[in-house]
Every structure is written in structure tokens, then in C-alpha cells.
Amino acid sequence: MTAFSALRAAALVLALGAGTAAHASEWDWNHPRRAEVGARLDRQQDRIVDGLRDGEPSAGQAHRLHQEDTAIRLEERADATIGGGAISRGEQRTLNAQENAVSRQIQFERTY
């Protein structure tokens, strides 16, 4: 994820936050594509924490990986805000590609 897309997602979430609270019941929290993206992010967070227990990655590396996952989660929520509570297949593919990149980074940090 680029810094620009992370900033775009964060700004969009902030800009639409008030409207989102009013329409929270319209969100499809359990939409299959959203659930899949969220589950992957949760598993990646667990992998980072498990690695910290084993001594790899370092605390700084883990912090950076957590930040990247948080940026992906914010982007997913921004996409869902725009999409009426769901994300499109294309958005899911983009988010999955970003998750794949972080997953490879987690593996690299735990290996070396």
C-alpha cells in the first residue's frame, strides 16, 4: 500500500465517519468479501504477535507490519463506506494483493 492510498483511506474514513455512525445498521458487516479480508488481517496480526514471542520480528518491525495491516483495514472500511457496507470483487482483489505483500514481509521478518 502506498502512503498516498493509506492517507486517502484515512481521510475518507474521517470525512465519512459521522455519516457512517448514522447508517451503521445499513452496513453489511458480514458480507463474505469483507469477512474474508478481515479474517486474513486477523490471522496476520496473530502471526506478527506469535513471531514477537519467538523473537522475530523485532518490536520495530512488528510495529511497521501492524501499521501496514491497519492501513489495509482502513482502506477496506473506506471502500465499504462508499459501497454501502460491502466491497466489490475488484476492491477485494486489491486488498488481497496488499495483504499478500504484508504476509510475505511477515514471513521474511520471521525467517531472517
Order of alpha helices (4+ residues) and beta strands (2+ residues): alpha-alpha-alpha-alpha
